[in-house]
Amino acid sequence: MLKSNYDVLIIGGGFSGATAAWHLANSGLKVLLIDSKPWNRIGDKPCGDAVSKTHFDDLGMPYPEGNQLEQKIEGIKLYSPDNKTEWTVKGEGFEINAPAYNQRILRETQNKGVEILDLTTAMKPIFEDGFVKGAVLFNRRDNSQIEVNAKVVIEATGYSMSFRSKLPQNLPVTENLEDKDADIAYREVAYTVDDIEDPTYLKIFVNQETSPGGYWWYFPKGKNKVNIGLGIQGGMGYPSIYTFYNKYLKEYGNDLDMKRIEVKGGALVPTRRPLSTLVWNGIIVVGDSAFTANPVHGGGKGSAMIAGYCAAKSVIKAFENGDFSASSLWDANLCYIERYGAKQASLELFRRFLQKLSNEEINYGMKKKVIKEEDLLEASEKGDLQLSVAEKAMRVIAALGKPSLLMKLKTVAEYMKEIKTLYRSYPSNPEDLEKWKSKVNSIVSEFDNAISK
Ligand SMILES: Cc1cc2nc3c(=O)[nH]c(=O)nc-3n(C[C@H](O)[C@H](O)[C@H](O)COP(=O)(O)OP(=O)(O)OC[C@H]3O[C@@H](n4cnc5c(N)ncnc54)[C@H](O)[C@@H]3O)c2cc1C
């Protein structure tokens, strides 16, 4: 078997792995990135392809351009189940051609010296003395096996979690995904018969009958092409996602030219708080594999990029210290939790609450503005659901018809705050992780009890 040594091995070249590589490219480290797919299919996975502009700005990443950009977005229109209320939430973003952008980032990293092997799969970890020390790879181009030793492995295998799942199961980075903490999502990209009225707005339709625990989306990719699909909560014993798609497509996509469908496919999205630690000795887990997607809307590309960025920063520091233990890589946790993870934890609670609402309650809440557009924007940007005293009093009056809904909302806002505070006191070293984790678990189960009453 061939053997080689690298400083860093990145497994998976999707948004998280590619971003980690991009931020490591000028570090002087010897980096190898591998992906099971052929070059021209890397980044090609079922997705709605909508990414907020802020992610690119915050991380200093280039904007999608040319064929990587399909539509500039100005905001989202959100529709109530009865379609009687439409909310507009402004916010710039991009509807991207994900493989084209992803491959551009990979080319840029390759030009700066990162080695990339496509058609290459990490088959099993090299694990010695409590440290991840590399992986055994299989290259389908020449059917060769390669043993790669690396000081740090960045695990970016997406929801397959295909590398970390083969590590000893007592490592904290091997945490499993509960079925109910994932959405099953499916989408098609199709041409429309007529031009789309306003392609600069993404449309989201909430409806517990046509997409229980999730939503339908209609994301324009230009004037006459659309990414249309839905997500439903996993683990609930619902009929298959295709059943929902076929049954309700007409309600959301009656303008599709069914003869001109470009792609179709489905996949899972994690909708929970991130892994309690992204790092352990010799390894950092990023992206869907680390559950970094947004629990409420399931968008995971931006936060996959954040995780990749945080991983790269902590790897560079670990090399400065010559220490690749969990404590030395710990900064990746602090960086990710500060930038996105704490918000994810509070949004997980919000998601658990939303999934329990009936269509009637959602119609009522949106119509009466029990939560307003601004609250929603704040919740999605910061993970805070703030109901100021005066506003609350006003809305108590407005919502007299449903005091229990309002009381519940107050409980939700309190728990969201509590869990975010706990994430703000994330342990500064691995020794304190278990204690902190059990506090998180008890808030989540207390919360579940409180909203089930
Ligand atoms: C239907 C659907 C719609 C979505 N819509 C949106 C949206 O509109 N906006 C948004 O931001 N997010 C959306 N998401 C979520 C988003 O797609 C993911 O969060 C994001 O792409 C995750 O990126 P990643 O790099 O972690 O994983 P991936 O993009 O899945 O990349 C993982 C890579 O690892 C490779 N790999 C896996 N195992 C191995 C191995 N052992 N060896 C070598 N290579 C390996 C794979 O080939 C793959 O290329 C959606 C998801 C779904 C399913």
The ligand as a Tripos MOL2 file, in Angstrom:
@<TRIPOS>MOLECULE
LIG
   53    58     1     0     0
SMALL
NO_CHARGES

@<TRIPOS>ATOM
      1 C1        -33.2450   19.2280   -0.3760 C.3       1 LIG1
      2 C2        -32.3290   20.1270    0.4140 C.ar      1 LIG1
      3 C3        -32.4340   21.5080    0.3050 C.ar      1 LIG1
      4 C4        -31.5320   22.3470    0.9530 C.ar      1 LIG1
      5 N1        -31.6080   23.7010    0.7440 N.ar      1 LIG1
      6 C5        -30.6450   24.4990    1.2320 C.ar      1 LIG1
      7 C6        -30.6000   25.8840    0.8650 C.ar      1 LIG1
      8 O1        -31.4290   26.3960    0.1000 O.2       1 LIG1
      9 N2        -29.5980   26.6510    1.3670 N.ar      1 LIG1
     10 C7        -28.6340   26.1300    2.1770 C.ar      1 LIG1
     11 O2        -27.7410   26.8780    2.6160 O.2       1 LIG1
     12 N3        -28.6500   24.8170    2.5300 N.ar      1 LIG1
     13 C8        -29.6160   23.9980    2.0680 C.ar      1 LIG1
     14 N4        -29.5810   22.6600    2.3760 N.ar      1 LIG1
     15 C9        -28.5120   22.1350    3.2650 C.3       1 LIG1
     16 C10       -27.1690   22.1110    2.5340 C.3       1 LIG1
     17 O3        -27.3190   21.4380    1.3110 O.3       1 LIG1
     18 C11       -26.0970   21.4430    3.3860 C.3       1 LIG1
     19 O4        -26.1860   21.9210    4.7090 O.3       1 LIG1
     20 C12       -24.6750   21.7140    2.8940 C.3       1 LIG1
     21 O5        -24.5480   21.4750    1.5170 O.3       1 LIG1
     22 C13       -23.6880   20.8620    3.6860 C.3       1 LIG1
     23 O6        -22.3900   20.9890    3.1600 O.3       1 LIG1
     24 P1        -21.2550   19.9730    3.6290 P.3       1 LIG1
     25 O7        -19.9790   20.4500    3.0490 O.co2     1 LIG1
     26 O8        -21.3090   19.7840    5.0930 O.co2     1 LIG1
     27 O9        -21.6770   18.5590    3.0240 O.3       1 LIG1
     28 P2        -21.8510   18.0680    1.5170 P.3       1 LIG1
     29 O10       -22.1360   19.1650    0.5980 O.co2     1 LIG1
     30 O11       -22.8070   16.9230    1.5930 O.co2     1 LIG1
     31 O12       -20.4050   17.5180    1.1350 O.3       1 LIG1
     32 C14       -19.9040   16.3160    1.6440 C.3       1 LIG1
     33 C15       -18.8860   15.7760    0.6370 C.3       1 LIG1
     34 O13       -18.1570   14.7200    1.2460 O.3       1 LIG1
     35 C16       -17.9400   13.7000    0.3030 C.3       1 LIG1
     36 N5        -17.7200   12.4740    1.0710 N.ar      1 LIG1
     37 C17       -18.5790   11.8730    1.9440 C.ar      1 LIG1
     38 N6        -17.9910   10.8070    2.5210 N.ar      1 LIG1
     39 C18       -16.7280   10.7280    1.9910 C.ar      1 LIG1
     40 C19       -15.6340    9.8470    2.2130 C.ar      1 LIG1
     41 N7        -15.6880    8.8440    3.0960 N.pl3     1 LIG1
     42 N8        -14.4910   10.0580    1.5100 N.ar      1 LIG1
     43 C20       -14.4110   11.0700    0.6140 C.ar      1 LIG1
     44 N9        -15.4080   11.9470    0.3870 N.ar      1 LIG1
     45 C21       -16.5480   11.7730    1.0780 C.ar      1 LIG1
     46 C22       -19.1920   13.7050   -0.5540 C.3       1 LIG1
     47 O14       -18.9460   13.1460   -1.8330 O.3       1 LIG1
     48 C23       -19.5320   15.1970   -0.6230 C.3       1 LIG1
     49 O15       -18.9780   15.8230   -1.7540 O.3       1 LIG1
     50 C24       -30.5090   21.7820    1.7770 C.ar      1 LIG1
     51 C25       -30.4210   20.4010    1.9320 C.ar      1 LIG1
     52 C26       -31.3150   19.5730    1.2620 C.ar      1 LIG1
     53 C27       -31.1860   18.0780    1.4230 C.3       1 LIG1
@<TRIPOS>BOND
     1     1     2 1
     2     2     3 ar
     3     2    52 ar
     4     3     4 ar
     5     4     5 ar
     6     4    50 ar
     7     5     6 ar
     8     6     7 ar
     9     6    13 1
    10     7     8 2
    11     7     9 ar
    12     9    10 ar
    13    10    11 2
    14    10    12 ar
    15    12    13 ar
    16    13    14 ar
    17    14    15 1
    18    14    50 ar
    19    15    16 1
    20    16    17 1
    21    16    18 1
    22    18    19 1
    23    18    20 1
    24    20    21 1
    25    20    22 1
    26    22    23 1
    27    23    24 1
    28    24    25 2
    29    24    26 1
    30    24    27 1
    31    27    28 1
    32    28    29 2
    33    28    30 1
    34    28    31 1
    35    31    32 1
    36    32    33 1
    37    33    34 1
    38    33    48 1
    39    34    35 1
    40    35    36 1
    41    35    46 1
    42    36    37 ar
    43    36    45 ar
    44    37    38 ar
    45    38    39 ar
    46    39    40 ar
    47    39    45 ar
    48    40    41 1
    49    40    42 ar
    50    42    43 ar
    51    43    44 ar
    52    44    45 ar
    53    46    47 1
    54    46    48 1
    55    48    49 1
    56    50    51 ar
    57    51    52 ar
    58    52    53 1
@<TRIPOS>SUBSTRUCTURE
     1 LIG1         1 GROUP 0 **** ****
